Amino acid sequence: MLHELFTPSLQHGLDLAGIFVFAISGALLAVRKNFDVFGMAVLAEITALGGGLIRDLIIGAVPPAAFTDLGYFSMPLAATALVFFLHPQVERIQGAVNVFDAAGLGLFCVTGTTKAYEYGLGLTASVVLGLVTAAGGGVLRDVLANEAPSLLRWDRDLYAVPAIVGATMVALFIHFDVLGALTGTLAVLTAFVLRLLAMRFHWRAPRAWNRRSASTEEE
């Protein structure tokens, strides 16, 4: 089914681009945490490949793609080298990096959902793994860096919701047997645009109802 969305060469190129941008975010966090070059490489690799690795292990696609394609493994190393030598310049174009990160989010939530379904999972489970593919690496990155995962923090712009929307669209397209290049691209663009809007307008998920009053009572 993946080959119905994009040609193999285009899919591979998009994967590598998404991996590279995700890896940059991991390497930049390592710099902010004052990690050495090995720590930078580890965070870059886990950010870029962690979500897909978890997905492949769950669905039984072994060995995972991260270990069978040298490009998947080497692209985070290239990102590490770039950040190692040019991190001040990379920090200055953080806005552009975030845009490409949003594009990677849209792509990976769609391809992750599709691949999970191809391996026999139901639609709901496929949506979950679509989210894991898109955001799992970032969660692992934050945990390794001893930070509360950005995915779970109320003061971060929506990240999981755009991925869930994109993955859910894919599930609905599969259910109604209309998933193809056009509808798959629509799901990617929807998740991408939602993430951009969330960053532009600082959309955030609500916290617990009456949280402030409950906190006051406890004090």
C-alpha positions as CSV (number, residue, x, y, z in Angstrom):
1,M,0.0,0.0,0.0
2,L,2.9,2.4,0.7
3,H,3.9,2.1,-3.0
4,E,0.5,3.4,-3.9
5,L,1.1,6.6,-2.1
6,F,4.6,7.5,-3.4
7,T,7.1,5.9,-5.7
8,P,9.8,4.0,-3.9
9,S,12.5,6.6,-4.8
10,L,10.3,9.5,-3.7
11,Q,9.3,7.7,-0.5
12,H,13.0,7.0,0.3
13,G,14.0,10.6,-0.4
14,L,11.2,12.0,1.8
15,D,12.1,9.6,4.6
16,L,15.7,10.7,4.5
17,A,14.7,14.4,4.5
18,G,12.4,13.8,7.5
19,I,15.1,11.8,9.3
20,F,17.7,14.6,8.7
21,V,15.4,17.3,10.2
22,F,14.4,15.2,13.2
23,A,18.0,14.4,13.8
24,I,18.9,18.1,13.8
25,S,16.5,18.8,16.6
26,G,18.1,16.0,18.6
27,A,21.6,17.3,18.1
28,L,20.6,20.8,19.0
29,L,19.1,19.6,22.3
30,A,22.3,17.8,23.0
31,V,24.3,21.1,22.4
32,R,21.9,22.9,24.8
33,K,22.5,20.2,27.4
34,N,26.3,20.5,26.9
35,F,26.6,16.9,25.7
36,D,29.8,15.8,23.9
37,V,29.8,14.7,20.2
38,F,28.9,11.1,21.1
39,G,25.9,12.3,23.1
40,M,24.9,14.5,20.1
41,A,25.0,11.6,17.8
42,V,23.0,9.4,20.1
43,L,20.2,12.0,20.5
44,A,20.2,12.6,16.8
45,E,19.9,8.9,16.0
46,I,17.2,8.3,18.6
47,T,15.2,11.3,17.6
48,A,15.3,10.5,13.9
49,L,14.8,6.7,14.1
50,G,13.3,5.9,17.4
51,G,9.6,6.2,16.4
52,G,10.0,4.0,13.3
53,L,12.2,1.5,15.3
54,I,9.4,1.1,17.9
55,R,6.8,0.7,15.2
56,D,8.8,-1.9,13.3
57,L,9.5,-4.0,16.4
58,I,5.8,-3.9,17.4
59,I,4.5,-5.0,14.0
60,G,7.3,-7.6,13.5
61,A,9.0,-5.8,10.6
62,V,12.4,-7.1,11.5
63,P,15.2,-6.3,11.1
64,P,13.9,-2.7,11.3
65,A,14.4,-0.4,8.4
66,A,16.8,1.7,10.5
67,F,19.2,-1.3,10.4
68,T,18.8,-2.4,6.8
69,D,19.3,0.9,5.1
70,L,22.6,2.6,5.6
71,G,21.1,5.9,4.5
72,Y,18.7,5.9,7.5
73,F,21.6,5.3,9.9
74,S,24.1,7.7,8.3
75,M,21.7,10.7,7.8
76,P,21.6,11.5,11.6
77,L,25.4,11.4,11.7
78,A,25.4,14.0,8.9
79,A,23.0,16.1,10.9
80,T,25.3,15.7,14.0
81,A,28.3,16.9,12.0
82,L,26.4,19.9,10.7
83,V,25.2,20.9,14.2
84,F,28.7,20.2,15.7
85,F,30.4,22.7,13.5
86,L,27.6,25.2,12.7
87,H,25.2,25.0,15.7
88,P,25.0,28.8,16.1
89,Q,24.0,29.2,12.5
90,V,21.5,26.3,12.8
91,E,20.0,27.8,15.9
92,R,19.4,31.1,14.0
93,I,17.3,29.2,11.4
94,Q,15.3,27.3,14.0
95,G,12.1,28.6,12.4
96,A,12.9,27.0,9.1
97,V,13.9,23.8,10.9
98,N,10.6,23.7,12.7
99,V,8.8,24.0,9.3
100,F,10.6,21.0,8.0
101,D,10.0,19.2,11.2
102,A,6.3,19.8,10.7
103,A,6.6,18.3,7.2
104,G,8.4,15.3,8.6
105,L,5.6,14.9,11.2
106,G,3.0,14.9,8.5
107,L,4.8,12.4,6.4
108,F,5.7,9.9,9.1
109,C,2.3,9.8,10.7
110,V,0.8,8.8,7.3
111,T,3.5,6.3,6.3
112,G,3.6,4.9,9.9
113,T,-0.2,4.3,9.9
114,T,-0.1,2.7,6.5
115,K,2.8,0.4,7.2
116,A,1.2,-0.8,10.5
117,Y,-2.0,-1.6,8.6
118,E,-0.1,-3.5,5.9
119,Y,1.3,-5.7,8.7
120,G,-2.2,-6.7,9.8
121,L,-3.0,-4.3,12.6
122,G,-6.5,-2.9,13.0
123,L,-7.3,0.7,12.1
124,T,-7.2,2.0,15.6
125,A,-3.9,0.3,16.4
126,S,-2.5,1.6,13.1
127,V,-3.4,5.2,14.1
128,V,-1.6,4.7,17.4
129,L,1.5,3.5,15.6
130,G,1.3,6.3,13.1
131,L,1.5,8.7,16.1
132,V,4.4,6.7,17.5
133,T,6.3,6.8,14.2
134,A,5.9,10.6,14.1
135,A,6.5,11.5,17.7
136,G,8.1,8.5,19.4
137,G,11.7,9.6,18.6
138,G,11.1,13.0,20.2
139,V,9.8,11.4,23.4
140,L,12.8,9.2,23.6
141,R,15.1,12.2,23.0
142,D,13.6,14.1,25.9
143,V,13.7,11.2,28.2
144,L,17.4,10.6,27.5
145,A,18.1,14.3,27.9
146,N,16.4,14.2,31.3
147,E,13.5,16.4,30.3
148,A,9.8,16.1,30.5
149,P,8.7,15.0,27.0
150,S,7.6,18.0,25.0
151,L,4.7,15.8,23.8
152,L,3.2,15.8,27.3
153,R,3.8,19.4,28.3
154,W,0.9,21.9,28.3
155,D,3.2,24.8,27.5
156,R,4.2,23.4,24.2
157,D,2.3,24.0,20.9
158,L,0.2,21.1,19.7
159,Y,2.3,18.3,18.3
160,A,0.5,15.0,18.9
161,V,-2.9,16.3,17.7
162,P,-1.8,17.1,14.1
163,A,-0.2,13.7,13.9
164,I,-3.3,12.0,15.3
165,V,-5.5,13.9,12.8
166,G,-3.3,12.9,9.9
167,A,-3.1,9.2,11.0
168,T,-6.9,9.2,11.5
169,M,-7.5,10.5,8.0
170,V,-5.4,7.6,6.7
171,A,-7.4,5.1,8.7
172,L,-10.7,6.5,7.3
173,F,-9.3,6.5,3.8
174,I,-8.4,2.8,4.2
175,H,-11.8,2.0,5.7
176,F,-13.6,3.5,2.7
177,D,-11.0,2.1,0.3
178,V,-10.0,5.5,-1.1
179,L,-6.4,5.6,0.1
180,G,-4.1,6.6,-2.8
181,A,-1.5,9.2,-3.8
182,L,-3.9,12.0,-3.7
183,T,-5.7,11.2,-0.4
184,G,-2.4,10.2,1.2
185,T,-0.9,13.5,0.3
186,L,-4.0,15.3,1.6
187,A,-3.4,13.6,5.0
188,V,0.2,14.6,5.0
189,L,-0.6,18.2,4.2
190,T,-3.4,18.4,6.8
191,A,-1.1,17.3,9.6
192,F,1.6,19.6,8.3
193,V,-0.7,22.7,8.1
194,L,-2.2,22.0,11.5
195,R,1.3,21.8,13.1
196,L,2.2,25.1,11.4
197,L,-1.0,26.8,12.6
198,A,-0.3,25.5,16.1
199,M,3.2,27.0,16.1
200,R,1.9,30.3,14.6
201,F,-1.0,30.8,17.0
202,H,0.4,28.8,19.9
203,W,-2.5,26.3,20.1
204,R,-2.2,24.1,23.1
205,A,-4.3,21.3,24.6
206,P,-6.5,22.1,27.6
207,R,-5.4,21.1,31.1
208,A,-7.6,19.5,33.7
209,W,-11.0,21.2,34.3
210,N,-11.0,23.5,37.3
211,R,-7.4,22.7,37.9
212,R,-6.6,26.0,39.6
213,S,-9.4,25.8,42.1
214,A,-8.5,22.2,43.0
215,S,-4.9,23.3,43.5
216,T,-6.0,26.1,45.8
217,E,-8.0,23.7,47.9
218,E,-5.0,21.4,48.3
219,E,-2.8,24.2,49.4
